Amino acid sequence: MPGVMYFLLAQLTVLLTAPPGEPSIIWPPAGFAIVILMLLGKPALPSLFAGMLAHQLYFWFVGAPETVLHLKFILGGVISVGVMLQAMIAVRLINRYVGPDDPLIDDRAILRFLLIVGPSVRWWPVPRRSSALQFSKPCRLLSWELCG
């Protein structure tokens, strides 16, 4: 079930980008993955990974049909593994520096939580997404504006 929810949230996020299909500045599914891993733990990993892989394969098959077939699977798999590692690292950092059962009522705990989760759901997905698009649109290697 978490994988289905991740896939649906990812699809909604892609639809809300302007224009649709372009890299998103924020990636809410990353935060969703962190929350699910914090609540359900390691048993949620296979389901989340399936949702991540399904989203990536959908993106490569629908959004970049000109990409070679084997490259779609390779990129989709590698990106999905990276996204999963991102969520797992964020959860480990939260458990280590904030605490697994911290109610977040202390100012320092809230600040530590925001300093860990903020960058992990805001900045980490942007390079992942834009670097993936570089393979499908070579003119984007230098700048997003080159292709107009």
Number of C-alpha atoms within 10 A of each C-alpha: 10 20 22 16 16 26 23 15 19 21 16 14 18 18 14 13 14 10 10 13 17 15 21 20 14 16 21 17 23 25 19 19 28 23 15 20 22 20 11 11 13 11 9 17 19 13 16 25 21 17 23 28 24 19 22 24 20 16 17 23 17 11 16 17 12 12 14 12 11 9 13 22 16 12 17 23 18 15 20 23 14 16 22 22 12 18 25 19 15 26 23 16 17 22 15 10 12 20 15 14 8 13 10 14 8 9 9 11 17 15 13 16 20 14 12 18 19 14 12 20 23 16 13 17 24 16 12 15 16 16 15 18 21 15 16 18 14 10 15 17 13 9 10 13 8 9 9 7
